[in-house]
Amino acid sequence: MRLFSKIISAVFTILFIWAAFVQYNDPDAMLWYFIYGLAAIASFLFLMEKLVLIVPLVLSFAYFIGAYIFWPEHFEGVSIDGGNINNIEHARESLGLIINALVMLFYAWRIRRVGKV
C-alpha cells in the first residue's frame, strides 16, 4: 500500500500541475493557479513524506466548501452541447474541486492510518 500511495501522489502531483497550467486562458486563472498549486504542493509533500495531517484535512474541507459554492444552479453536465456555458463551467469547476477534496482525504486517511506515507 505504501508504494501505491507514492504512485498516486506522484500522479496527482503531475495532474494538479497540469490542471493549473491549462487555466492560463481562464478569466480567473490566478484563483485556479492557487487552488491547483496548493493541491500539487500537498501531493508533492505527501510523496516526500513531509505532509502533516492537518493540511489535507483543512484543504479537503476548503475544497468541498468551494465545490458547494461553485455548484451551478442548474446542472447541465460538463460537455458543451447546447447547454448554458456558465452552468457547464461551474459544474466543471465544482467537480475539479471535489476531485481535489477526495485526493486530500485519501492523503489524510493514509497519514492517520499509517502515521507516515
URCORVEN-V382805 format. One line per field, one symbol per residue. phi: phi as a letter, one per 30 degrees, with the letter a starting at -180 (. if undefined). burial: 1 if it has 24 or more other ideal C-beta (glycine too) atoms within 12 Angstrom, else 0. A space follows every 50 residues. Layout:
phi->???
burial->???
This chain:
phi->.ddedddeddddedddddddeddecddcedddedddddddddddddedic dcedddddddddddddddddeddbdbjbcdbjddddddddddddddddde dddddddddddddcjbd
burial->00001001100110010011001000000001001111111111111000 10101100110010011001010000000000000000111111111111 10111111011000001
